[in-house]
Amino acid sequence: MANEEIWRPVPGWDETHLVSNFGRVRRSVPVQAHLANNGYLRVVLAHKRRVKTETVHALVAAAFHGPRPEGFEARHLNSDKS
């Protein structure tokens, strides 16, 4: 079902943050994504004094494909960074 939204935990965030195959990120409420100067969507993840800014596409890749091997990068097949 290509139109079904699937949620998975963001690796390393103890299931406090989730990311979907549609590129949405949430905690108890949706996390607001911001468009960075380089064209990529970014979110700020925060939990118990730990704060980290991540790109949404990297979170989706990690949650749905596992850890990124060294020297590799996630990319958008449609070339749309947002």
N, C-alpha and C positions, 0 to 999 in steps of 0.2 A: 504494500500500500504506500505508494510514493507520496501521497498527500497527508499521511498520518504523521503527526508530530511526536517524536520520541525524545524523552528526557533522560540524560545520563549524568552521573556525578562528575564534577570537574576533578580530575586527578590531583591529589594532594590537598584537597580542601574538605576532607572528612564529611562529605555529603552535605555540607552547609551551602554549597553552590551547585547549581545544575545548569547544563547547557543542552539545547535541543538541536536536532538535525536541521532545523530551520534557522539556526544561528541566534536564538534567543537565550539570554542568560538570566537566571533568577536565584534569589534566596527565598525568604518568606514572601517577598514581593519582587516583581521584576526589577532587574538591574538596568539602569539607564546606560545605553551605549552612546559614545561620543565619536564623531568623525575626527580623526587625527589629521594633521597637516599632510601626511603621506597618503591619505585616501582610505586608510584602513579603519574599521570600527574598533574602538577600544572600550573596555570596561574596567572599573576599579573593584577588585575583590577585597573584602575586609572581614575579619573574624578574630576576635580576642587579640587586639593590638597588632595583628598581622595584616598588612595592607600591600597589595600588589596590583599593578596595572598590566593587563594582558590584552592581546588582540583576540577578537571573537573567533576568527578563523582558526587560530592556533588552539583555542580551547575546544572547538568542535573537533578538530583533527585528533587531539589528544584523547578526548572522551570516546570517540567512535573508532579510532584506529590504533590507539596505544601511544606509547612514548615515541617521540620523533628521534630517529637515529641521528647521530652526530654528522653534521655536514649536509643534512637534508632540510628542506623547508616546506611548509604547507603552501599550496597555491590555489587560486580560484580557476576552475576550468573554463569559466565564462569570461575571465579577465576583468570582472567587476569587483574591485577591492571592497566595496561596501556591502 
